[in-house]
């Protein structure tokens, strides 16, 4: 299995760990776990979106772990929501693990998106 990718700036870092089915040599990646650490703000929005979109393009499930963030701006939340919408359009599953304070914000931002899909 490939090594985890780690990128960071002064305020935040991302670790992307591939998951494989473990069936032997040459086994393909079956998903990714993405851990974000530190502070995500409007300045990190573009790089965050690029990182997540590149994973969506691979067509495998993504687990996005936000439990290690000390701050997450509305701009960063909007970028995650945008990527989730793109993932849905490509039938890629994105699971978000977030502390309660962020979970509430994601629910508020995601409700209009979910309502539109139902109509």
C-alpha contacts under 8 A as a table, 3 or more apart, distances in Angstrom:
res1	aa1	res2	aa2	distance
1	X	18	X	7.31
1	X	19	X	7.72
1	X	20	X	6.95
1	X	27	X	7.94
1	X	29	X	7.92
2	X	18	X	6.79
3	X	17	X	7.04
3	X	18	X	7.71
4	X	15	X	6.37
4	X	16	X	5.39
4	X	17	X	4.50
4	X	18	X	6.83
5	X	14	X	7.87
5	X	15	X	5.53
5	X	16	X	5.04
5	X	17	X	6.63
6	X	13	X	7.04
6	X	14	X	5.59
6	X	15	X	4.44
6	X	16	X	6.46
7	X	13	X	5.53
7	X	14	X	5.40
7	X	15	X	6.73
8	X	11	X	7.59
8	X	12	X	5.57
8	X	13	X	3.83
8	X	14	X	6.20
9	X	12	X	5.42
9	X	13	X	6.22
11	X	38	X	5.76
11	X	39	X	5.35
11	X	40	X	7.24
12	X	36	X	7.16
12	X	37	X	5.46
12	X	38	X	4.37
12	X	39	X	5.22
12	X	40	X	6.31
13	X	36	X	5.82
13	X	37	X	5.21
13	X	38	X	6.56
14	X	34	X	6.77
14	X	35	X	5.62
14	X	36	X	4.63
14	X	37	X	6.39
15	X	34	X	5.70
15	X	35	X	5.19
15	X	36	X	6.65
16	X	32	X	6.56
16	X	33	X	5.80
16	X	34	X	4.58
16	X	35	X	6.59
17	X	32	X	5.59
17	X	33	X	5.18
17	X	34	X	6.44
18	X	29	X	6.13
18	X	30	X	7.55
18	X	31	X	5.98
18	X	32	X	4.49
18	X	33	X	6.43
19	X	29	X	5.56
19	X	30	X	5.58
19	X	31	X	5.08
19	X	32	X	5.58
19	X	33	X	7.32
20	X	27	X	6.45
20	X	28	X	5.97
20	X	29	X	4.51
20	X	30	X	5.00
20	X	31	X	6.97
21	X	27	X	6.80
21	X	28	X	7.36
21	X	29	X	7.24
21	X	30	X	6.27
22	X	27	X	6.57
23	X	27	X	6.18
24	X	27	X	5.73
29	X	32	X	7.79
29	X	60	X	7.82
30	X	60	X	5.89
30	X	61	X	7.12
31	X	60	X	4.94
31	X	61	X	4.72
31	X	62	X	5.68
31	X	63	X	7.88
32	X	55	X	7.69
32	X	60	X	7.43
32	X	61	X	6.51
32	X	62	X	4.90
32	X	63	X	6.24
33	X	62	X	5.91
33	X	63	X	4.70
33	X	64	X	6.11
33	X	65	X	7.34
34	X	62	X	7.26
34	X	63	X	6.04
34	X	64	X	4.88
34	X	65	X	5.94
35	X	64	X	6.21
35	X	65	X	4.75
35	X	66	X	6.40
35	X	68	X	7.55
36	X	64	X	7.82
36	X	65	X	6.35
36	X	66	X	5.59
36	X	67	X	7.77
36	X	68	X	6.32
36	X	69	X	6.38
37	X	66	X	7.33
37	X	67	X	7.97
37	X	68	X	4.88
37	X	69	X	4.82
37	X	70	X	7.47
38	X	68	X	6.72
38	X	69	X	4.79
38	X	70	X	5.39
38	X	71	X	6.78
39	X	69	X	5.88
39	X	70	X	5.60
39	X	71	X	4.54
39	X	72	X	5.94
40	X	43	X	7.85
40	X	44	X	5.94
40	X	45	X	7.46
40	X	69	X	7.52
40	X	71	X	6.04
40	X	72	X	4.75
40	X	73	X	6.14
40	X	76	X	6.13
41	X	44	X	5.49
41	X	45	X	6.59
41	X	71	X	7.70
41	X	72	X	6.06
41	X	73	X	4.87
41	X	74	X	7.75
41	X	75	X	6.55
41	X	76	X	5.83
42	X	45	X	5.15
42	X	73	X	6.67
42	X	74	X	7.90
42	X	75	X	5.17
42	X	76	X	6.10
43	X	46	X	7.26
44	X	47	X	5.67
44	X	48	X	6.03
44	X	76	X	7.34
45	X	48	X	5.19
45	X	49	X	6.08
45	X	75	X	6.63
45	X	76	X	5.31
45	X	79	X	6.27
46	X	49	X	5.13
46	X	50	X	6.15
47	X	50	X	5.03
47	X	51	X	6.14
48	X	51	X	5.24
48	X	52	X	6.24
48	X	76	X	7.85
48	X	79	X	7.63
49	X	52	X	5.25
49	X	53	X	5.85
49	X	79	X	6.04
49	X	80	X	7.02
49	X	83	X	6.72
50	X	53	X	5.16
50	X	54	X	6.09
51	X	54	X	5.39
51	X	55	X	6.70
52	X	55	X	5.19
52	X	56	X	6.37
52	X	83	X	6.78
53	X	56	X	4.93
53	X	57	X	6.22
53	X	83	X	6.23
53	X	86	X	7.95
54	X	57	X	5.17
54	X	58	X	6.87
55	X	58	X	5.29
55	X	59	X	7.29
55	X	60	X	7.68
55	X	62	X	7.58
56	X	59	X	5.48
56	X	60	X	6.94
56	X	61	X	7.91
56	X	62	X	7.69
56	X	83	X	7.94
56	X	86	X	7.77
56	X	87	X	5.77
56	X	90	X	7.84
56	X	92	X	6.58
59	X	90	X	7.40
59	X	91	X	7.75
59	X	92	X	5.78
60	X	92	X	6.03
60	X	93	X	7.30
61	X	92	X	5.66
61	X	93	X	4.70
61	X	94	X	5.93
61	X	95	X	8.00
62	X	92	X	7.73
62	X	93	X	6.22
62	X	94	X	4.78
62	X	95	X	6.30
63	X	94	X	5.82
63	X	95	X	4.76
63	X	96	X	6.01
63	X	97	X	7.43
64	X	94	X	7.09
64	X	95	X	6.00
64	X	96	X	4.78
64	X	97	X	6.08
65	X	68	X	7.54
65	X	96	X	6.06
65	X	97	X	4.75
65	X	98	X	6.39
66	X	69	X	5.68
66	X	96	X	7.33
66	X	97	X	5.86
66	X	98	X	4.89
66	X	99	X	7.18
67	X	97	X	6.63
67	X	98	X	5.08
67	X	99	X	5.44
69	X	72	X	6.77
72	X	76	X	6.25
72	X	77	X	6.95
72	X	102	X	7.76
73	X	76	X	5.26
73	X	77	X	6.41
74	X	77	X	4.93
74	X	78	X	6.06
75	X	78	X	5.08
75	X	79	X	6.28
76	X	79	X	5.02
76	X	80	X	6.31
77	X	80	X	5.13
77	X	81	X	6.20
77	X	105	X	7.98
77	X	106	X	6.89
78	X	81	X	5.00
78	X	82	X	6.13
78	X	109	X	7.52
79	X	82	X	4.99
79	X	83	X	6.26
80	X	83	X	5.11
80	X	84	X	6.17
81	X	84	X	4.98
81	X	85	X	6.23
81	X	106	X	7.93
81	X	109	X	7.67
81	X	110	X	6.91
82	X	85	X	5.12
82	X	86	X	6.36
83	X	86	X	5.01
83	X	87	X	6.07
84	X	87	X	4.94
84	X	88	X	6.18
84	X	94	X	6.46
85	X	88	X	5.13
85	X	89	X	6.36
86	X	89	X	5.12
86	X	90	X	6.46
87	X	90	X	5.08
87	X	91	X	6.05
87	X	92	X	4.82
87	X	93	X	6.70
87	X	94	X	7.09
88	X	91	X	4.85
88	X	92	X	5.70
88	X	93	X	6.92
89	X	92	X	7.68
98	X	101	X	7.90
98	X	102	X	5.87
98	X	103	X	5.52
99	X	102	X	5.57
99	X	103	X	6.00
100	X	103	X	4.86
100	X	104	X	6.21
101	X	104	X	5.73
101	X	105	X	6.90
102	X	105	X	5.08
102	X	106	X	6.17
103	X	106	X	5.12
103	X	107	X	6.16
104	X	107	X	5.15
104	X	108	X	6.37
105	X	108	X	5.20
105	X	109	X	6.28
106	X	109	X	5.13
106	X	110	X	5.78
107	X	110	X	5.10
107	X	111	X	5.91
108	X	111	X	5.61
108	X	112	X	7.91
109	X	112	X	6.78
109	X	113	X	7.69
110	X	113	X	5.18
110	X	114	X	6.19
111	X	114	X	5.10
111	X	115	X	6.03
112	X	115	X	5.02
112	X	116	X	6.16
113	X	116	X	5.25
113	X	117	X	6.48
114	X	117	X	5.20
114	X	118	X	6.45
115	X	118	X	5.21
115	X	119	X	6.52
116	X	119	X	5.38
